[in-house]
Amino acid sequence: RPSRDRRSSQDKFFIFSGGKLEFRKGQDIAVAAFRKFHRRHADAVLVTAWHNPLPITMTTIHRGGYVTGCPEFSAQVQIDFEGWLESNGVPRSACRDVGVVPNHLLPEVYQQIDAAVLPNRCEGGTNLVAMECLACGVPTILSANTGHLDLLDEAHCYPLLRQGPVGPFPPFLGTEGWGESDVDEIVEALERVYVDRATAARRGAAAERFMQDWSWE
């Protein structure tokens, strides 16, 4: 559901990171890149949609060495993503967790986003969150590995081409083809979106058109 009237803030630069929080999804890399970018641009805000229905898998998030610990969770309390980000060097004023959003309302979130960062290490499919961002016209930064490869084109997104190896770990004993995105390349891509909003908007519009050919079938 692309928006023809994106409600981007005039005084904030909203960066989206989505998908259930875990090592495979690469949010730790996104956090490292955001910390670096925020030092340059104090108006940057990290918007997260990281709800994980299997929170035990969140305990893998520190494997890459970019973050420490994992968010606190219990059956009774909503996962404290913002507290965890603060403990990892992201001020509370610079992060906003949207909580558990019904899927049909996510376009209302995407409509306000300036850039999406999805440095996933592996996707068995094409990544639904990535496709949603593209379909809603969000300038999207995507890792060039596994399922993302079917979505990549410089004309409608910002590919992360520097992909390092990822070692196997339980339960993933075969990680050939996985990719470790480069933090500096993400920061460079964010800088391109931040400085050249016109080109970013054109890529977002091209992404909308690209996704029109994708159906559930």
CYANA upper distance limits for C-alpha pairs under 8 A (distance plus 0.5 A):
  1 ARG  CA    107 PRO  CA      6.90
  1 ARG  CA    135 ALA  CA      7.24
  1 ARG  CA    136 CYS  CA      6.09
  2 PRO  CA    107 PRO  CA      8.03
  2 PRO  CA    111 GLN  CA      8.30
  2 PRO  CA    135 ALA  CA      6.65
  2 PRO  CA    136 CYS  CA      4.42
  2 PRO  CA    137 GLY  CA      6.37
  2 PRO  CA    208 GLU  CA      7.23
  3 SER  CA    111 GLN  CA      6.80
  3 SER  CA    136 CYS  CA      6.98
  3 SER  CA    137 GLY  CA      7.85
  6 ARG  CA    111 GLN  CA      5.80
  6 ARG  CA    112 GLN  CA      6.77
  7 ARG  CA    111 GLN  CA      6.59
  7 ARG  CA    112 GLN  CA      5.52
  8 SER  CA     13 PHE  CA      8.42
  8 SER  CA     14 PHE  CA      8.49
  8 SER  CA    111 GLN  CA      7.93
  8 SER  CA    112 GLN  CA      5.39
  8 SER  CA    113 ILE  CA      6.94
  8 SER  CA    114 ASP  CA      7.07
  9 SER  CA     13 PHE  CA      7.46
  9 SER  CA     14 PHE  CA      8.44
  9 SER  CA    112 GLN  CA      7.75
 11 ASP  CA     43 ASP  CA      7.13
 12 LYS  CA     43 ASP  CA      5.34
 12 LYS  CA     44 ALA  CA      6.38
 12 LYS  CA     45 VAL  CA      7.27
 13 PHE  CA     43 ASP  CA      6.30
 13 PHE  CA     44 ALA  CA      5.08
 13 PHE  CA     45 VAL  CA      6.51
 13 PHE  CA    113 ILE  CA      8.25
 13 PHE  CA    114 ASP  CA      6.56
 13 PHE  CA    194 TYR  CA      8.22
 14 PHE  CA     44 ALA  CA      6.46
 14 PHE  CA     45 VAL  CA      5.43
 14 PHE  CA     46 LEU  CA      6.59
 14 PHE  CA     47 VAL  CA      7.00
 14 PHE  CA    112 GLN  CA      7.88
 14 PHE  CA    113 ILE  CA      5.64
 14 PHE  CA    114 ASP  CA      5.70
 14 PHE  CA    115 ALA  CA      7.17
 15 ILE  CA     44 ALA  CA      7.59
 15 ILE  CA     45 VAL  CA      6.54
 15 ILE  CA     46 LEU  CA      5.44
 15 ILE  CA     47 VAL  CA      6.31
 15 ILE  CA    113 ILE  CA      6.68
 15 ILE  CA    114 ASP  CA      6.51
 15 ILE  CA    115 ALA  CA      5.44
 15 ILE  CA    116 ALA  CA      6.03
 15 ILE  CA    117 VAL  CA      7.54
 16 PHE  CA     46 LEU  CA      6.54
 16 PHE  CA     47 VAL  CA      5.27
 16 PHE  CA     48 THR  CA      6.39
 16 PHE  CA     49 ALA  CA      8.39
 16 PHE  CA    113 ILE  CA      6.94
 16 PHE  CA    114 ASP  CA      8.39
 16 PHE  CA    115 ALA  CA      6.73
 16 PHE  CA    116 ALA  CA      4.97
 16 PHE  CA    117 VAL  CA      6.65
 17 SER  CA     27 GLN  CA      7.48
 17 SER  CA     30 ALA  CA      7.71
 17 SER  CA     46 LEU  CA      7.78
 17 SER  CA     47 VAL  CA      6.80
 17 SER  CA     48 THR  CA      5.53
 17 SER  CA     49 ALA  CA      6.98
 17 SER  CA     50 TRP  CA      8.08
 17 SER  CA    116 ALA  CA      6.57
 17 SER  CA    117 VAL  CA      6.08
 17 SER  CA    118 LEU  CA      6.88
 18 GLY  CA     27 GLN  CA      8.44
 18 GLY  CA     48 THR  CA      6.30
 18 GLY  CA     49 ALA  CA      5.17
 18 GLY  CA     50 TRP  CA      5.97
 18 GLY  CA    118 LEU  CA      7.81
 18 GLY  CA    129 VAL  CA      7.11
 19 GLY  CA     25 LYS  CA      7.34
 19 GLY  CA     49 ALA  CA      6.89
 19 GLY  CA     50 TRP  CA      5.73
 19 GLY  CA     51 HIS  CA      7.81
 19 GLY  CA     52 ASN  CA      8.49
 19 GLY  CA    129 VAL  CA      7.02
 20 LYS  CA     25 LYS  CA      7.78
 20 LYS  CA     49 ALA  CA      8.07
 20 LYS  CA     50 TRP  CA      5.11
 20 LYS  CA     51 HIS  CA      5.82
 20 LYS  CA     52 ASN  CA      5.08
 20 LYS  CA     53 PRO  CA      8.29
 21 LEU  CA     25 LYS  CA      7.19
 21 LEU  CA     27 GLN  CA      7.04
 21 LEU  CA     50 TRP  CA      5.58
 21 LEU  CA     51 HIS  CA      7.28
 21 LEU  CA     52 ASN  CA      6.57
 21 LEU  CA     57 THR  CA      8.28
 21 LEU  CA     58 MET  CA      6.10
 21 LEU  CA     61 ILE  CA      7.69
 22 GLU  CA     26 GLY  CA      7.38
 22 GLU  CA     27 GLN  CA      7.58
 22 GLU  CA     57 THR  CA      6.39
 22 GLU  CA     58 MET  CA      5.12
 22 GLU  CA     59 THR  CA      7.73
 22 GLU  CA     60 THR  CA      6.39
 22 GLU  CA     61 ILE  CA      5.42
 23 PHE  CA     27 GLN  CA      7.58
 23 PHE  CA     28 ASP  CA      7.63
 23 PHE  CA     58 MET  CA      7.80
 23 PHE  CA     60 THR  CA      5.77
 23 PHE  CA     61 ILE  CA      4.74
 23 PHE  CA     62 HIS  CA      7.63
 23 PHE  CA     63 ARG  CA      7.27
 23 PHE  CA     64 GLY  CA      8.00
 23 PHE  CA    121 ARG  CA      8.29
 24 ARG  CA    120 ASN  CA      6.73
 24 ARG  CA    121 ARG  CA      5.73
 24 ARG  CA    122 CYS  CA      6.44
 25 LYS  CA    118 LEU  CA      8.21
 25 LYS  CA    119 PRO  CA      7.59
 25 LYS  CA    120 ASN  CA      4.79
 25 LYS  CA    121 ARG  CA      6.40
 25 LYS  CA    122 CYS  CA      7.41
 25 LYS  CA    123 GLU  CA      8.47
 26 GLY  CA     30 ALA  CA      7.21
 26 GLY  CA     61 ILE  CA      8.29
 26 GLY  CA    118 LEU  CA      7.82
 26 GLY  CA    119 PRO  CA      5.95
 26 GLY  CA    120 ASN  CA      5.08
 26 GLY  CA    121 ARG  CA      6.29
 27 GLN  CA     31 VAL  CA      6.66
 27 GLN  CA     61 ILE  CA      8.18
 27 GLN  CA    118 LEU  CA      8.03
 27 GLN  CA    119 PRO  CA      7.65
 27 GLN  CA    120 ASN  CA      7.92
 28 ASP  CA     32 ALA  CA      6.83
 28 ASP  CA     61 ILE  CA      6.87
 28 ASP  CA     62 HIS  CA      7.59
 28 ASP  CA     64 GLY  CA      7.82
 28 ASP  CA     66 TYR  CA      6.32
 28 ASP  CA     67 VAL  CA      6.54
 29 ILE  CA     33 ALA  CA      6.76
 29 ILE  CA     64 GLY  CA      8.44
 29 ILE  CA     66 TYR  CA      6.98
 29 ILE  CA    119 PRO  CA      7.31
 29 ILE  CA    181 SER  CA      7.82
 29 ILE  CA    182 ASP  CA      8.48
 29 ILE  CA    183 VAL  CA      6.92
 30 ALA  CA     34 PHE  CA      6.53
 30 ALA  CA    117 VAL  CA      7.03
 30 ALA  CA    118 LEU  CA      7.78
 30 ALA  CA    119 PRO  CA      7.18
 30 ALA  CA    183 VAL  CA      8.10
 30 ALA  CA    186 ILE  CA      8.40
 31 VAL  CA     35 ARG  CA      6.63
 31 VAL  CA     66 TYR  CA      8.25
 31 VAL  CA     67 VAL  CA      8.32
 31 VAL  CA     85 LEU  CA      8.46
 32 ALA  CA     36 LYS  CA      7.03
 32 ALA  CA     66 TYR  CA      6.50
 32 ALA  CA     67 VAL  CA      8.09
 32 ALA  CA    183 VAL  CA      7.20
 33 ALA  CA     37 PHE  CA      6.63
 33 ALA  CA    183 VAL  CA      5.66
 33 ALA  CA    184 ASP  CA      7.45
 33 ALA  CA    186 ILE  CA      6.73
 33 ALA  CA    187 VAL  CA      6.20
 34 PHE  CA     38 HIS  CA      6.31
 34 PHE  CA     46 LEU  CA      7.72
 34 PHE  CA    187 VAL  CA      7.94
 35 ARG  CA     39 ARG  CA      7.01
 35 ARG  CA     89 GLY  CA      7.40
 35 ARG  CA     90 VAL  CA      6.76
 36 LYS  CA     40 ARG  CA      7.56
 36 LYS  CA    187 VAL  CA      7.71
 37 PHE  CA     41 HIS  CA      6.68
 37 PHE  CA     44 ALA  CA      8.20
 37 PHE  CA    187 VAL  CA      6.41
 37 PHE  CA    190 LEU  CA      8.19
 37 PHE  CA    191 GLU  CA      8.43
 38 HIS  CA     42 ALA  CA      5.80
 38 HIS  CA     43 ASP  CA      7.92
 38 HIS  CA     44 ALA  CA      6.20
 38 HIS  CA     45 VAL  CA      8.40
 43 ASP  CA     94 ALA  CA      8.42
 44 ALA  CA     94 ALA  CA      7.14
 45 VAL  CA     93 SER  CA      8.26
 45 VAL  CA     94 ALA  CA      5.00
 45 VAL  CA     95 CYS  CA      5.82
 45 VAL  CA     96 ARG  CA      7.78
 46 LEU  CA     94 ALA  CA      6.61
 46 LEU  CA     95 CYS  CA      5.07
 46 LEU  CA     96 ARG  CA      6.76
 47 VAL  CA     95 CYS  CA      6.31
 47 VAL  CA     96 ARG  CA      5.34
 47 VAL  CA     97 ASP  CA      6.25
 47 VAL  CA     98 VAL  CA      7.58
 48 THR  CA     95 CYS  CA      8.08
 48 THR  CA     96 ARG  CA      6.77
 48 THR  CA     97 ASP  CA      5.20
 48 THR  CA     98 VAL  CA      6.69
 49 ALA  CA     97 ASP  CA      6.63
 49 ALA  CA     98 VAL  CA      6.23
 49 ALA  CA     99 GLY  CA      6.77
 49 ALA  CA    100 VAL  CA      7.78
 49 ALA  CA    101 VAL  CA      8.49
 50 TRP  CA     81 PHE  CA      8.42
 50 TRP  CA     97 ASP  CA      8.36
 50 TRP  CA     99 GLY  CA      8.19
 51 HIS  CA     79 ILE  CA      8.05
 51 HIS  CA     99 GLY  CA      7.18
 51 HIS  CA    100 VAL  CA      6.65
 52 ASN  CA     58 MET  CA      8.11
 54 LEU  CA     58 MET  CA      8.32
 55 PRO  CA     59 THR  CA      8.12
 55 PRO  CA     73 PHE  CA      7.80
 57 THR  CA     61 ILE  CA      8.50
 58 MET  CA     70 CYS  CA      6.91
 58 MET  CA     71 PRO  CA      8.18
 59 THR  CA     69 GLY  CA      7.89
 59 THR  CA     70 CYS  CA      6.25
 61 ILE  CA     67 VAL  CA      7.99
 61 ILE  CA     69 GLY  CA      8.24
 61 ILE  CA     70 CYS  CA      7.16
 62 HIS  CA     66 TYR  CA      7.13
 62 HIS  CA     67 VAL  CA      5.74
 62 HIS  CA     68 THR  CA      5.90
 62 HIS  CA     69 GLY  CA      6.67
 62 HIS  CA     70 CYS  CA      7.64
 67 VAL  CA     88 ASN  CA      6.64
 68 THR  CA     88 ASN  CA      7.28
 69 GLY  CA     84 TRP  CA      8.44
 70 CYS  CA     84 TRP  CA      7.17
 71 PRO  CA     79 ILE  CA      6.94
 71 PRO  CA     80 ASP  CA      6.19
 71 PRO  CA     81 PHE  CA      6.14
 71 PRO  CA     83 GLY  CA      7.91
 71 PRO  CA     84 TRP  CA      5.61
 72 GLU  CA     79 ILE  CA      6.50
 72 GLU  CA     80 ASP  CA      6.35
 72 GLU  CA     81 PHE  CA      8.38
 72 GLU  CA     84 TRP  CA      8.08
 73 PHE  CA     77 VAL  CA      6.90
 73 PHE  CA     78 GLN  CA      7.17
 73 PHE  CA     79 ILE  CA      5.35
 73 PHE  CA     80 ASP  CA      7.44
 74 SER  CA     78 GLN  CA      7.86
 74 SER  CA     79 ILE  CA      7.91
 80 ASP  CA     84 TRP  CA      6.92
 81 PHE  CA     85 LEU  CA      6.67
 81 PHE  CA     97 ASP  CA      7.30
 82 GLU  CA     86 GLU  CA      6.66
 82 GLU  CA     92 ARG  CA      6.84
 82 GLU  CA     95 CYS  CA      7.02
 82 GLU  CA     96 ARG  CA      7.40
 82 GLU  CA     97 ASP  CA      7.09
 83 GLY  CA     87 SER  CA      6.83
 83 GLY  CA     92 ARG  CA      7.96
 84 TRP  CA     88 ASN  CA      6.90
 85 LEU  CA     89 GLY  CA      6.97
 85 LEU  CA     90 VAL  CA      5.79
 85 LEU  CA     91 PRO  CA      7.91
 85 LEU  CA     92 ARG  CA      8.09
 85 LEU  CA     95 CYS  CA      8.24
 86 GLU  CA     90 VAL  CA      5.21
 86 GLU  CA     91 PRO  CA      5.69
 86 GLU  CA     92 ARG  CA      6.35
 90 VAL  CA     94 ALA  CA      7.01
 90 VAL  CA     95 CYS  CA      7.62
 91 PRO  CA     95 CYS  CA      7.40
 92 ARG  CA     96 ARG  CA      8.18
101 VAL  CA    105 LEU  CA      7.07
101 VAL  CA    106 LEU  CA      6.99
102 PRO  CA    106 LEU  CA      7.32
105 LEU  CA    109 VAL  CA      7.86
106 LEU  CA    110 TYR  CA      6.80
107 PRO  CA    111 GLN  CA      6.38
107 PRO  CA    136 CYS  CA      7.21
108 GLU  CA    112 GLN  CA      7.66
109 VAL  CA    113 ILE  CA      7.42
110 TYR  CA    133 CYS  CA      7.13
110 TYR  CA    136 CYS  CA      7.16
110 TYR  CA    138 VAL  CA      7.29
111 GLN  CA    136 CYS  CA      7.66
111 GLN  CA    138 VAL  CA      8.16
113 ILE  CA    138 VAL  CA      7.19
114 ASP  CA    138 VAL  CA      7.15
114 ASP  CA    139 PRO  CA      7.25
114 ASP  CA    193 VAL  CA      8.45
115 ALA  CA    138 VAL  CA      6.53
115 ALA  CA    139 PRO  CA      5.45
115 ALA  CA    140 THR  CA      6.24
115 ALA  CA    141 ILE  CA      7.94
115 ALA  CA    190 LEU  CA      7.80
115 ALA  CA    193 VAL  CA      7.63
116 ALA  CA    133 CYS  CA      7.68
116 ALA  CA    138 VAL  CA      7.16
116 ALA  CA    139 PRO  CA      6.82
116 ALA  CA    140 THR  CA      5.18
116 ALA  CA    141 ILE  CA      6.45
117 VAL  CA    140 THR  CA      6.69
117 VAL  CA    141 ILE  CA      5.35
117 VAL  CA    142 LEU  CA      7.03
117 VAL  CA    186 ILE  CA      8.25
118 LEU  CA    130 ALA  CA      7.61
118 LEU  CA    140 THR  CA      8.10
118 LEU  CA    141 ILE  CA      6.51
118 LEU  CA    142 LEU  CA      5.63
118 LEU  CA    143 SER  CA      7.08
119 PRO  CA    141 ILE  CA      7.97
119 PRO  CA    142 LEU  CA      6.20
119 PRO  CA    143 SER  CA      5.20
119 PRO  CA    160 LEU  CA      8.15
119 PRO  CA    180 GLU  CA      8.39
119 PRO  CA    181 SER  CA      6.48
120 ASN  CA    142 LEU  CA      8.14
120 ASN  CA    143 SER  CA      6.60
120 ASN  CA    179 GLY  CA      8.26
120 ASN  CA    181 SER  CA      8.43
121 ARG  CA    143 SER  CA      7.91
121 ARG  CA    145 ASN  CA      7.69
121 ARG  CA    166 VAL  CA      8.30
121 ARG  CA    178 TRP  CA      5.89
121 ARG  CA    179 GLY  CA      5.37
121 ARG  CA    180 GLU  CA      6.31
121 ARG  CA    181 SER  CA      7.92
122 CYS  CA    145 ASN  CA      7.19
122 CYS  CA    146 THR  CA      6.23
122 CYS  CA    147 GLY  CA      7.67
122 CYS  CA    177 GLY  CA      8.39
122 CYS  CA    178 TRP  CA      5.65
122 CYS  CA    179 GLY  CA      7.28
123 GLU  CA    127 ASN  CA      6.61
123 GLU  CA    145 ASN  CA      8.43
123 GLU  CA    146 THR  CA      6.22
123 GLU  CA    147 GLY  CA      5.42
123 GLU  CA    148 HIS  CA      7.30
124 GLY  CA    146 THR  CA      7.30
124 GLY  CA    147 GLY  CA      6.15
125 GLY  CA    147 GLY  CA      5.48
125 GLY  CA    148 HIS  CA      8.31
126 THR  CA    130 ALA  CA      8.08
126 THR  CA    131 MET  CA      7.93
126 THR  CA    147 GLY  CA      4.87
126 THR  CA    148 HIS  CA      5.78
126 THR  CA    149 LEU  CA      8.39
126 THR  CA    150 ASP  CA      7.34
126 THR  CA    151 LEU  CA      7.63
127 ASN  CA    131 MET  CA      6.94
127 ASN  CA    147 GLY  CA      7.46
127 ASN  CA    148 HIS  CA      7.42
128 LEU  CA    132 GLU  CA      6.61
129 VAL  CA    133 CYS  CA      6.73
130 ALA  CA    134 LEU  CA      6.76
130 ALA  CA    140 THR  CA      8.14
130 ALA  CA    142 LEU  CA      8.27
131 MET  CA    135 ALA  CA      6.45
131 MET  CA    151 LEU  CA      8.40
131 MET  CA    211 MET  CA      7.80
132 GLU  CA    136 CYS  CA      6.62
133 CYS  CA    137 GLY  CA      6.89
133 CYS  CA    138 VAL  CA      5.78
133 CYS  CA    139 PRO  CA      8.30
133 CYS  CA    140 THR  CA      7.31
134 LEU  CA    138 VAL  CA      6.15
134 LEU  CA    139 PRO  CA      7.73
134 LEU  CA    140 THR  CA      7.10
134 LEU  CA    157 CYS  CA      8.37
134 LEU  CA    204 GLY  CA      7.27
134 LEU  CA    207 ALA  CA      5.56
134 LEU  CA    208 GLU  CA      6.47
134 LEU  CA    211 MET  CA      7.38
135 ALA  CA    207 ALA  CA      6.67
135 ALA  CA    208 GLU  CA      5.02
135 ALA  CA    209 ARG  CA      8.19
135 ALA  CA    210 PHE  CA      8.32
135 ALA  CA    211 MET  CA      5.87
135 ALA  CA    212 GLN  CA      7.97
136 CYS  CA    204 GLY  CA      8.30
136 CYS  CA    208 GLU  CA      6.66
137 GLY  CA    201 ALA  CA      8.22
137 GLY  CA    203 ARG  CA      8.30
137 GLY  CA    204 GLY  CA      4.56
137 GLY  CA    205 ALA  CA      5.91
137 GLY  CA    206 ALA  CA      8.17
137 GLY  CA    207 ALA  CA      6.39
137 GLY  CA    208 GLU  CA      5.70
138 VAL  CA    201 ALA  CA      8.41
138 VAL  CA    204 GLY  CA      5.68
138 VAL  CA    207 ALA  CA      8.44
139 PRO  CA    156 HIS  CA      8.28
139 PRO  CA    157 CYS  CA      6.70
139 PRO  CA    158 TYR  CA      8.11
139 PRO  CA    193 VAL  CA      7.94
139 PRO  CA    200 ALA  CA      6.14
139 PRO  CA    201 ALA  CA      7.37
139 PRO  CA    203 ARG  CA      6.86
139 PRO  CA    204 GLY  CA      5.43
140 THR  CA    157 CYS  CA      5.71
140 THR  CA    158 TYR  CA      6.56
140 THR  CA    204 GLY  CA      8.15
141 ILE  CA    157 CYS  CA      6.60
141 ILE  CA    158 TYR  CA      5.04
141 ILE  CA    159 PRO  CA      6.38
141 ILE  CA    160 LEU  CA      7.45
141 ILE  CA    186 ILE  CA      7.94
141 ILE  CA    189 ALA  CA      7.60
142 LEU  CA    148 HIS  CA      7.54
142 LEU  CA    152 LEU  CA      7.97
142 LEU  CA    157 CYS  CA      7.73
142 LEU  CA    158 TYR  CA      6.68
142 LEU  CA    159 PRO  CA      5.53
142 LEU  CA    160 LEU  CA      6.30
143 SER  CA    148 HIS  CA      7.22
143 SER  CA    159 PRO  CA      6.40
143 SER  CA    160 LEU  CA      5.12
143 SER  CA    161 LEU  CA      7.38
143 SER  CA    163 GLN  CA      8.16
143 SER  CA    179 GLY  CA      8.01
143 SER  CA    181 SER  CA      6.83
144 ALA  CA    148 HIS  CA      6.59
144 ALA  CA    149 LEU  CA      6.17
144 ALA  CA    152 LEU  CA      7.71
144 ALA  CA    159 PRO  CA      6.43
144 ALA  CA    160 LEU  CA      5.96
144 ALA  CA    161 LEU  CA      6.01
144 ALA  CA    162 ARG  CA      8.42
144 ALA  CA    163 GLN  CA      7.57
144 ALA  CA    179 GLY  CA      7.99
145 ASN  CA    149 LEU  CA      6.16
145 ASN  CA    163 GLN  CA      8.04
145 ASN  CA    177 GLY  CA      7.13
145 ASN  CA    178 TRP  CA      6.66
145 ASN  CA    179 GLY  CA      6.22
146 THR  CA    177 GLY  CA      6.73
146 THR  CA    178 TRP  CA      6.92
146 THR  CA    179 GLY  CA      8.49
147 GLY  CA    151 LEU  CA      8.32
148 HIS  CA    152 LEU  CA      7.01
152 LEU  CA    156 HIS  CA      8.19
152 LEU  CA    157 CYS  CA      7.14
152 LEU  CA    158 TYR  CA      8.39
152 LEU  CA    159 PRO  CA      6.82
153 ASP  CA    157 CYS  CA      6.53
153 ASP  CA    158 TYR  CA      8.07
153 ASP  CA    159 PRO  CA      7.61
154 GLU  CA    158 TYR  CA      6.38
154 GLU  CA    159 PRO  CA      7.13
155 ALA  CA    203 ARG  CA      6.45
155 ALA  CA    206 ALA  CA      7.39
156 HIS  CA    202 ARG  CA      8.30
156 HIS  CA    203 ARG  CA      4.77
156 HIS  CA    204 GLY  CA      6.64
156 HIS  CA    205 ALA  CA      8.08
156 HIS  CA    206 ALA  CA      5.56
156 HIS  CA    207 ALA  CA      5.19
156 HIS  CA    210 PHE  CA      8.19
157 CYS  CA    203 ARG  CA      6.58
157 CYS  CA    204 GLY  CA      7.79
157 CYS  CA    207 ALA  CA      7.48
158 TYR  CA    189 ALA  CA      7.19
160 LEU  CA    181 SER  CA      7.10
160 LEU  CA    182 ASP  CA      8.08
160 LEU  CA    185 GLU  CA      7.20
160 LEU  CA    186 ILE  CA      7.53
161 LEU  CA    181 SER  CA      8.27
162 ARG  CA    180 GLU  CA      8.38
162 ARG  CA    181 SER  CA      6.53
162 ARG  CA    182 ASP  CA      6.42
162 ARG  CA    185 GLU  CA      7.91
163 GLN  CA    179 GLY  CA      5.34
163 GLN  CA    180 GLU  CA      5.54
163 GLN  CA    181 SER  CA      5.53
163 GLN  CA    182 ASP  CA      7.32
164 GLY  CA    179 GLY  CA      5.88
164 GLY  CA    180 GLU  CA      5.08
164 GLY  CA    181 SER  CA      7.07
164 GLY  CA    182 ASP  CA      8.32
165 PRO  CA    176 GLU  CA      8.33
165 PRO  CA    177 GLY  CA      8.28
165 PRO  CA    178 TRP  CA      7.09
165 PRO  CA    179 GLY  CA      6.07
165 PRO  CA    180 GLU  CA      6.45
166 VAL  CA    175 THR  CA      6.90
166 VAL  CA    176 GLU  CA      8.24
166 VAL  CA    178 TRP  CA      6.50
166 VAL  CA    179 GLY  CA      6.58
166 VAL  CA    180 GLU  CA      6.62
167 GLY  CA    175 THR  CA      6.88
168 PRO  CA    172 PHE  CA      6.24
168 PRO  CA    173 LEU  CA      5.35
168 PRO  CA    174 GLY  CA      6.31
168 PRO  CA    175 THR  CA      5.90
169 PHE  CA    173 LEU  CA      6.21
181 SER  CA    185 GLU  CA      8.31
181 SER  CA    186 ILE  CA      8.39
182 ASP  CA    186 ILE  CA      7.06
183 VAL  CA    187 VAL  CA      6.89
184 ASP  CA    188 GLU  CA      6.63
185 GLU  CA    189 ALA  CA      6.71
186 ILE  CA    190 LEU  CA      6.68
187 VAL  CA    191 GLU  CA      6.60
188 GLU  CA    192 ARG  CA      6.84
189 ALA  CA    193 VAL  CA      6.95
190 LEU  CA    194 TYR  CA      6.54
191 GLU  CA    195 VAL  CA      6.48
192 ARG  CA    196 ASP  CA      6.28
193 VAL  CA    197 ARG  CA      6.15
193 VAL  CA    199 THR  CA      8.12
193 VAL  CA    200 ALA  CA      5.99
196 ASP  CA    200 ALA  CA      6.93
197 ARG  CA    201 ALA  CA      6.54
198 ALA  CA    202 ARG  CA      6.85
199 THR  CA    203 ARG  CA      6.75
200 ALA  CA    204 GLY  CA      6.66
201 ALA  CA    205 ALA  CA      6.70
202 ARG  CA    206 ALA  CA      6.66
203 ARG  CA    207 ALA  CA      6.59
204 GLY  CA    208 GLU  CA      6.89
205 ALA  CA    209 ARG  CA      7.03
206 ALA  CA    210 PHE  CA      6.63
207 ALA  CA    211 MET  CA      6.64
208 GLU  CA    212 GLN  CA      7.05
209 ARG  CA    213 ASP  CA      8.24
210 PHE  CA    214 TRP  CA      8.33
